[in-house]
Amino acid sequence: MRKQWARSSMMMFVLMLFIVSETATAISNDYSCKFPHHSYPFCDASLPTLARARSIVSLLTLPEKILFLSNNASSIPRLGIPAYQWWSESLHGIALNGPGVSFNGTIPSATSFPQVILSAASFNRSLWFRTAAAIAREARAMFNVGQAGLTFWAPNINIFRDPRWGRGQETPGEDPMLASAYAVEYVRGLQGIRGIHDAVGNDDDDDELMVSACCKHFTAYDLDMWQQFARYNFNAVVSQQDLEDTYQPPFRGCIQQGKASCLMCSYNAVNDVPACASEELLGLARDKWGFKGYITSDCDAVATVYESQKYVNSSEDAVADVLKAGMDIDCGTFMLRHTEHAIEQGKIKEEDIDRALLNLFSVQLRLGLFDGDPIRGQFGKLGSKDVCSLEHKTLALEAARQGIVLLKNDRKFLPLNRDIGASLAVIGPMATTTKLGGGYSGIPCSLTSLYGGLGEFAERISFSFGCHDVSCESDNGFGEALDTAKQADFVVVVVGLDATQETEDHDRVSLLLPGKQMDLVSYVADASKNPVILVLIGGGPLDVSFAEENNKIGSILWVGYPGEAGGKALAEIIFGEFNPVGRLPMTWYPEAFTNVPMNDMNMRADPSRGYPGRTYRFYTGSRVYGFGHGLSYSHFSYNFLSAPSKISLSRRIKDGSRKRLLYQARKEVYGADYVPINELQNCNSLSFSVDISVTNLGDLDGSHVVMLFSKGPKVVDGSPETQLVGFSSLHTVANKSTDTSILVHPCEHLSFADEQGRRILPMGHHTLSVGDVEHIVSIQIY
């Protein structure tokens, strides 16, 4: 008993030391509103947020105000306001990119979830939300021990317009509806708008924030470095039609449904005006979409307004233009250096700065940064135990499982039978890398390669690089790779992309596998006893037509950048412990697509100039794999259980009387049978549910993504070929049916923009489809 008591006492002592150590680390951080500065009105949490923000601004001198216009905001000792670093990153886990995050401290790592493009491939809203909520919890924990801020510049919700874009991996893909849905779930999960407070036992409060999320990069940013065009000086010429129904929906959703508290304006100009200096764009977000938060520039984007884009004649003009447009803070030092001169020259007034500061302080107040000691606050108990927890690591594994896409599986080659004890050879320059996160990664909780993950499942496993690096400029290692392949029963070849091929500030010039990777795959396939399994790493589409057509390549899997649990997730799929469910969130184009100028922002095809259009909604050329492609070890059939056959619209003019829309004058004006959405009075009442039965015809249980598409009447030029209406991820049981329901909002999901940028709803037959099953909904007017 005495030994047990002594052991218990020692454990309690160690535990107390741990708690004291963590708390001391957090308390050592400076914070606002502590004695003797606690009596200022801005410290009174009972006052409205705006009143508290105004109190701070009223107490500042002009030089002090200017100090807050940078991401690295200085302290104001006389008011007890500490310095604050606005720039932290959390794209798919707490990342190293921003100076606001450090892994040198109590917390040495954080959960590394799959890169966004792979997470998007799950088409699973709840998974996106839970991932963001886990990141938020780890962010607050790291803040509490002084290793992170609370303002995180994610998500990246730009449309993956061109397959060569180096940052396409950071986005949810090419579809505006999908990108918008991802944005909403990520922002809600990160900010705590819904559900995250369960972690600390609090009810939701729409005003308070657990962590601040930032929608970026606003807008039409999807080119980093291609030929003579760079993101710092690129002018994106975009039609009003494409802005309305492609580029802007993700940002509109992020703001209106997600309630994001930050918006980042992009480097590029949009129709001749730098995004950060565009009153039209920034005003649209605040005045039309109801954005409430702060607007930050991308880093040094204010400087580029003058230095790279030559939009203004002086540094002071650049400061004046961005502040008057509605931007609030500069990621960089440009405004620190030039704002005072801009005031002296009469180009801006102190009131312009005050407006920006009200937005900045309001967000900090919502985060609780002026509520005293954060350790005594509602999130103060979060610490290192909440980072890299078993729950979060399990979630990272689940996210990788659900995102991996089975592109090819000839004659049901996969899954392999683990019980037969066959030998496995793993070949390729990327098989042993543990850097599986892609851009904007942190330090993972655990480092496991794809080879390491497969090794846990295969009794006998061997390895050969084949190529010494991803660029694969030499075939010196081919001989050893072929010998390794010949000696194994089954072969997994791991090739693709990494940060040397695609990353921020670096776009690709080819869609083919780099260097001699294609030769390596083909030679190994010819030498192997059985068809090989090809595993593709990377965020961007690849032209692997050669592999799709080669019957010696039995299966192809795309793993994107799967994060810290990617090795185990891949092994589980290859050996049949998980039934693949992922679907491609972007079109995979043939290499010939590289002839299309990357700087051409048009989405619609133009046959007169040989322009094929972009994304599955408008592209008219051939495909390697289409948007939404993804195989399973099961087969599925669908049946529409319930959906309307007819929707009737009415329109009331100002005097309340009914008025027909389809009369001759209307046809003469519009040239087609459709209704502008802004003329409809009953949009909200038009929503309907589509109930679908999904039957798993295979012998394996598994998740399945139901994707509902719509093909509308071709009423005007530029009508989409088809477009995603909704999606649902559900679990299915072998040889049984499962029902799901998808809510359709016709004014949103069945509409598109005309050439003037007005959203229109076509009249007539709209064909809804799931797989090869169709249902027609006729929209009529009375």
Stockholm file with secondary structure:
# STOCKHOLM 1.0

chainA/1-782         MRKQWARSSMMMFVLMLFIVSETATAISNDYSCKFPHHSYPFCDASLPTLARARSIVSLLTLPEKILFLSNNASSIPRLGIPAYQWWSESLHGIALNGPGVSFNGTIPSATSFPQVILSAASFNRSLWFRTAAAIAREARAMFNVGQAGLTFWAPNINIFRDPRWGRGQETPGEDPMLASAYAVEYVRGLQGIRGIHDAVGNDDDDDELMVSACCKHFTAYDLDMWQQFARYNFNAVVSQQDLEDTYQPPFRGCIQQGKASCLMCSYNAVNDVPACASEELLGLARDKWGFKGYITSDCDAVATVYESQKYVNSSEDAVADVLKAGMDIDCGTFMLRHTEHAIEQGKIKEEDIDRALLNLFSVQLRLGLFDGDPIRGQFGKLGSKDVCSLEHKTLALEAARQGIVLLKNDRKFLPLNRDIGASLAVIGPMATTTKLGGGYSGIPCSLTSLYGGLGEFAERISFSFGCHDVSCESDNGFGEALDTAKQADFVVVVVGLDATQETEDHDRVSLLLPGKQMDLVSYVADASKNPVILVLIGGGPLDVSFAEENNKIGSILWVGYPGEAGGKALAEIIFGEFNPVGRLPMTWYPEAFTNVPMNDMNMRADPSRGYPGRTYRFYTGSRVYGFGHGLSYSHFSYNFLSAPSKISLSRRIKDGSRKRLLYQARKEVYGADYVPINELQNCNSLSFSVDISVTNLGDLDGSHVVMLFSKGPKVVDGSPETQLVGFSSLHTVANKSTDTSILVHPCEHLSFADEQGRRILPMGHHTLSVGDVEHIVSIQIY
#=GR chainA/1-782 SS CHHHHHHHHHHHHHHHHHHHHHHHHHHTSCCSSCTTSTTSGGGCTTSCHHHHHHHHHHHCCHHHHHHTTBSEECCBGGGTBCCEECCBCCSSSSCSSSTTCCCSSSCCCCCCCCCHHHHHTTCCHHHHHHHHHHHHHHHHHHHHTTSCCSBBCCCBCCCCCSTTCTTGGGSSCSCHHHHHHHHHHHHHHHHTSSSGGGGTTCCCCSSCCSSBCEEEEETTCCCSEETTEETTTCEECCCHHHIIIIISHHHHHHHHTTCCSEEEECSSEETTEEGGGCHHHHHIIIIISCCCSEEEECTTHHHHHHHTSCCSSSHHHHHHHHHHHTCCBBSSSHHHHHHHHHHHTTSSCHHHHHHHHHHHHHHHHHTTTTSSCGGGSTTTTCCGGGSSCHHHHHHHHHHHHHHCEEEEEGGGCCSCCGGGCCEEEEESTTTTCCCCSCSSCCCCSSCCCHHHHHHTTCSEEEEECSSSSTTCCCCTTHHHHHHHHHTSSEEEEEEECCTTTSBTTBCCSCSSCSTTHHHHHHHHHHHSSSCEEEEEECSSCCCCHHHHHCTTEEEEEEEESCCTTHHHHHHHHHTTSSCCCCCCSSCBCCGGGGGSCTTCCCCSCBGGGTBCCSHHHHCCSCCSBCTTCCBCSSCEEEEEEECCSEEEECCBCTTSCBCCSSSHHHHHHHSSSEEEGGGCSCGGGGCEEEEEEEEECSSSCEEEEEEEEEECCCCSTTCCSCEEEEEEEEEECTTCEEEEEEEECHHHHSCEECTTSCEEEECEEEEEEETTEEEEEEEEEC
#=GC SS_cons         CHHHHHHHHHHHHHHHHHHHHHHHHHHTSCCSSCTTSTTSGGGCTTSCHHHHHHHHHHHCCHHHHHHTTBSEECCBGGGTBCCEECCBCCSSSSCSSSTTCCCSSSCCCCCCCCCHHHHHTTCCHHHHHHHHHHHHHHHHHHHHTTSCCSBBCCCBCCCCCSTTCTTGGGSSCSCHHHHHHHHHHHHHHHHTSSSGGGGTTCCCCSSCCSSBCEEEEETTCCCSEETTEETTTCEECCCHHHIIIIISHHHHHHHHTTCCSEEEECSSEETTEEGGGCHHHHHIIIIISCCCSEEEECTTHHHHHHHTSCCSSSHHHHHHHHHHHTCCBBSSSHHHHHHHHHHHTTSSCHHHHHHHHHHHHHHHHHTTTTSSCGGGSTTTTCCGGGSSCHHHHHHHHHHHHHHCEEEEEGGGCCSCCGGGCCEEEEESTTTTCCCCSCSSCCCCSSCCCHHHHHHTTCSEEEEECSSSSTTCCCCTTHHHHHHHHHTSSEEEEEEECCTTTSBTTBCCSCSSCSTTHHHHHHHHHHHSSSCEEEEEECSSCCCCHHHHHCTTEEEEEEEESCCTTHHHHHHHHHTTSSCCCCCCSSCBCCGGGGGSCTTCCCCSCBGGGTBCCSHHHHCCSCCSBCTTCCBCSSCEEEEEEECCSEEEECCBCTTSCBCCSSSHHHHHHHSSSEEEGGGCSCGGGGCEEEEEEEEECSSSCEEEEEEEEEECCCCSTTCCSCEEEEEEEEEECTTCEEEEEEEECHHHHSCEECTTSCEEEECEEEEEEETTEEEEEEEEEC
//
